[in-house]
Amino acid sequence: MPATAVGTARIAAHPASWRLIALWRDLEVRVFVPAQCDSLEIDEQRVHLGLRDGKKLSASLVVGADGANSFVREQAGIPARDRDY
């Protein structure tokens, strides 16, 4: 399924999330759901993302909320520690 911008009929979220989405719209933030990153490059000014559906995105800030095995974190070179529970 291709990345879609917030506000389309395919998005389901908790009501508290809709308040956050409304705030993001006021800030002119675009959220793509669902989407999968294929590439991530960081230069001095921007972050460039390639999505698996072929879309290319560029922004001054990218938030990667992609879980414990984060592609975004790994590509950005941010270390993580594994812990036994």
N, C-alpha and C positions, 0 to 999 in steps of 0.2 A: 504494500500500500504506500503511495507517495506521501511525502511530508505535506501537511496541510496547516494553514495558519489558524490561530485561535479564532473562534467565532463561527466555525463551520458546524454543521449538524452532527458530525461524527464524534465530537468530543464529549466525554462523560466525566464529571468530576464532582467531588464533595462541594457543598455550597460555600464553604470557606474558601475553596480554590477559586470559585467564580469571583469572589471579592478581590483576590489577588490578580486575577486576569483583568478585571476592570481597572485596577491600578496600573497594570502594565500597559494597557491601551492608552491611558492618559500620558504615560511616559514614552509613548511611541515604540514600545518594545514588541518585537515579533516573536511569537512562540511557535515552534513547529512540532506537531504531535500527530501521529508517530513519525519518527525519523531515525535513521541510523547513519552515524558518521562513517565515512570511508577514509577520509584524510583530514589532518589538522596541521596547519602551518602557522607559526607565530613570527611576526616581524616586529620591528620597533614601534609601529603604529597600530597594527591591526592583527586580528586573528582571522584566518581563512579556513573555512570548513568545506569539505566536499562531502555531499550526501550520497548514499548508495543509489538513489534514484537519478543521479546525475546533476542535481542542483548544486550550485556553488554559492556560498554565503561568505560575507566579509563583515566584520564588526569590530568595534573597539573593546567589547566585552562579550565573552561567551560563558554561559553557566552550564556546566556539564553535570546533570543530575542523572547519571547513568549507572549508579550502583557500585557495588563492592569491587567489581572487576572493570573499573572505569576506563574506557578507551580514551576519553578526553584527558583524564589524569595521567595515564601512561604516556600519551603523545606529548603532553606538556612537560614531561619529565618530573612530575611531582611524586616523591616517594610515598609509599604506604607501608605500614607494618601489619603483618598478619599476627593474630593472637588466637590462642586456644581458649575456648570458653569452658 
